[in-house]
Amino acid sequence: EARLEESGGGFVQAGGSLRLSCACAGFPFRDYAITWFRQGPGKEREGVSCISVRDGESYYSDSVKGRFTISSDSAKNTVYLQMNNMKPEDTAVYYCAAVGYSARIATMYGQPWIYDYWGQGTQVTVSS
């Protein structure tokens, strides 16, 4: 059975950094795109960043571009999200999700309905 497990969330002051991990199992990791989503209170789930494991192409929402970096480690079947210069508006539950790779992922990655598998989420809280 496919499993995705997020870790690395916690409390951080504005301007600080956190690194999230998404450990994946039960599906062919290199044939998937992995996306980090976040959802704050009363907000819709937002696609933050996506990476194609096979070719390393990555995508970012405008709200995190230049501050967050997504990466993957195929040997560990793990995707990371390095979050720097964090802001209070980054506060949310962060989820990772997996979808079989498509050439159209660049325009589709932010749509939650396309994903095959989801993790349970990890809380990130940024204080001012």
Kinemage of the C-alpha trace (Angstrom):
@kinemage 1
@onewidth
@group {chain A} dominant
@subgroup {mainchain}
@vectorlist {calphas} color= white
{ca glu a 1} P 0.000 0.000 0.000
{ca ala a 2} L 1.255 3.468 -0.845
{ca arg a 3} L 2.435 5.537 2.095
{ca leu a 4} L 3.646 9.101 2.434
{ca glu a 5} L 4.787 10.381 5.805
{ca glu a 6} L 5.625 14.017 6.476
{ca ser a 7} L 7.993 15.128 9.209
{ca gly a 8} L 9.952 18.197 10.241
{ca gly a 9} L 7.163 20.589 11.119
{ca gly a 10} L 7.217 22.669 14.251
{ca phe a 11} L 7.456 26.195 15.604
{ca val a 12} L 9.779 28.815 14.181
{ca gln a 13} L 10.131 32.581 14.393
{ca ala a 14} L 9.668 34.759 11.341
{ca gly a 15} L 12.877 34.799 9.350
{ca gly a 16} L 13.829 31.327 10.499
{ca ser a 17} L 14.059 28.041 8.628
{ca leu a 18} L 12.585 24.556 8.683
{ca arg a 19} L 13.129 21.512 6.506
{ca leu a 20} L 10.223 19.191 5.850
{ca ser a 21} L 10.644 15.586 4.748
{ca cys a 22} L 8.211 13.365 2.870
{ca ala a 23} L 9.151 9.696 3.089
{ca cys a 24} L 7.501 7.620 0.370
{ca ala a 25} L 6.888 3.887 0.039
{ca gly a 26} L 4.676 1.454 -1.845
{ca phe a 27} L 4.780 3.066 -5.281
{ca pro a 28} L 7.448 3.585 -7.979
{ca phe a 29} L 8.969 6.749 -6.598
{ca arg a 30} L 10.926 7.794 -9.702
{ca asp a 31} L 7.811 7.606 -11.903
{ca tyr a 32} L 5.915 10.124 -9.785
{ca ala a 33} L 5.712 13.807 -9.175
{ca ile a 34} L 5.628 14.779 -5.510
{ca thr a 35} L 3.981 18.004 -4.406
{ca trp a 36} L 3.916 19.894 -1.137
{ca phe a 37} L 0.547 21.409 -0.302
{ca arg a 38} L -0.408 23.558 2.639
{ca gln a 39} L -3.694 24.517 4.208
{ca gly a 40} L -4.141 27.280 6.738
{ca pro a 41} L -7.275 27.756 8.869
{ca gly a 42} L -10.254 28.659 6.710
{ca lys a 43} L -8.218 28.493 3.516
{ca glu a 44} L -8.227 26.197 0.523
{ca arg a 45} L -5.428 23.725 0.075
{ca glu a 46} L -2.617 25.400 -1.855
{ca gly a 47} L 0.025 23.740 -4.000
{ca val a 48} L 3.361 25.097 -2.773
{ca ser a 49} L 6.006 23.211 -4.715
{ca cys a 50} L 6.290 20.156 -6.950
{ca ile a 51} L 9.166 18.021 -8.160
{ca ser a 52} L 9.375 15.400 -10.872
{ca val a 53} L 11.582 12.735 -9.325
{ca arg a 54} L 12.679 11.316 -12.683
{ca asp a 55} L 14.084 14.495 -14.208
{ca gly a 56} L 14.337 16.861 -11.243
{ca glu a 57} L 12.145 19.579 -12.715
{ca ser a 58} L 10.574 21.655 -9.999
{ca tyr a 59} L 7.815 24.220 -9.681
{ca tyr a 60} L 6.943 26.807 -7.051
{ca ser a 61} L 4.020 28.989 -6.175
{ca asp a 62} L 4.669 32.713 -6.329
{ca ser a 63} L 4.185 32.985 -2.580
{ca val a 64} L 7.257 30.849 -1.809
{ca lys a 65} L 9.492 31.342 -4.841
{ca gly a 66} L 12.971 32.379 -3.788
{ca arg a 67} L 12.424 31.258 -0.191
{ca phe a 68} L 11.607 27.536 -0.456
{ca thr a 69} L 13.548 24.818 -2.261
{ca ile a 70} L 12.251 21.355 -3.116
{ca ser a 71} L 14.584 18.405 -3.643
{ca ser a 72} L 14.483 14.617 -3.827
{ca asp a 73} L 16.728 11.741 -2.789
{ca ser a 74} L 15.930 8.627 -4.814
{ca ala a 75} L 18.129 6.438 -2.606
{ca lys a 76} L 15.891 7.302 0.345
{ca asn a 77} L 12.594 7.690 -1.557
{ca thr a 78} L 12.260 11.038 0.159
{ca val a 79} L 11.334 14.548 -0.942
{ca tyr a 80} L 12.389 17.585 1.064
{ca leu a 81} L 11.150 21.132 1.329
{ca gln a 82} L 13.721 23.572 2.644
{ca met a 83} L 11.874 26.637 3.925
{ca asn a 84} L 13.941 29.765 4.532
{ca asn a 85} L 13.024 33.314 5.519
{ca met a 86} L 9.730 32.061 6.834
{ca lys a 87} L 6.764 34.368 7.293
{ca pro a 88} L 3.690 34.146 9.541
{ca glu a 89} L 1.568 33.542 6.447
{ca asp a 90} L 3.463 30.277 5.941
{ca thr a 91} L 1.637 28.894 8.987
{ca ala a 92} L -0.365 25.867 7.851
{ca val a 93} L -0.586 22.121 7.869
{ca tyr a 94} L 1.782 20.909 5.168
{ca tyr a 95} L 0.938 17.788 3.194
{ca cys a 96} L 2.827 15.864 0.567
{ca ala a 97} L 1.025 14.150 -2.287
{ca ala a 98} L 2.046 11.890 -5.161
{ca val a 99} L 0.756 11.588 -8.718
{ca gly a 100} L 2.003 9.575 -11.670
{ca tyr a 101} L 4.167 11.835 -13.794
{ca ser a 102} L 2.597 13.701 -16.706
{ca ala a 103} L 4.108 16.219 -19.073
{ca arg a 104} L 1.321 18.570 -18.018
{ca ile a 105} L 2.310 18.538 -14.345
{ca ala a 106} L 3.675 22.086 -14.608
{ca thr a 107} L 0.172 23.466 -15.071
{ca met a 108} L -1.741 20.857 -13.078
{ca tyr a 109} L 0.282 20.333 -9.890
{ca gly a 110} L -1.752 22.749 -7.773
{ca gln a 111} L -5.030 20.890 -8.286
{ca pro a 112} L -5.558 18.498 -5.358
{ca trp a 113} L -7.951 16.223 -7.235
{ca ile a 114} L -5.265 14.826 -9.539
{ca tyr a 115} L -3.261 13.147 -6.769
{ca asp a 116} L -3.212 9.426 -6.109
{ca tyr a 117} L -1.757 9.402 -2.594
{ca trp a 118} L -1.564 11.782 0.364
{ca gly a 119} L 0.236 11.970 3.651
{ca gln a 120} L -1.403 12.989 6.921
{ca gly a 121} L 0.300 16.365 7.223
{ca thr a 122} L 2.666 18.142 9.580
{ca gln a 123} L 1.950 21.426 11.358
{ca val a 124} L 4.158 24.443 10.690
{ca thr a 125} L 3.685 27.525 12.854
{ca val a 126} L 5.591 30.761 12.241
{ca ser a 127} L 5.452 33.436 14.926
{ca ser a 128} L 6.069 37.128 14.368
